[in-house]
Amino acid sequence: MPNQTPAPPTAPPPGPAPYNEGYFAPTPTPLTRAMRTFLPWQLWRFAVINVRMLVMIAKSHD
């Protein structure tokens, strides 16, 4: 049986370079920032989410 030497360990693949553009979270667009503070839009989204929850709960109680 021949004596085999183990292969040397390889380096892990490089990750994203720190302080690169892809390293940071994206900046919200002006429309996104406006919708976050627009009360009618927030009320609409609140109503939609609540209706979806009510439908889900109603389905589970059949």
Number of C-alpha atoms within 10 A of each C-alpha: 3 4 5 6 6 6 6 6 6 6 6 6 6 6 6 10 9 9 8 8 10 10 10 9 7 8 8 9 8 9 8 11 11 12 12 11 10 11 11 10 13 13 11 11 12 11 12 12 12 12 12 11 12 12 11 11 11 10 9 8 6 5
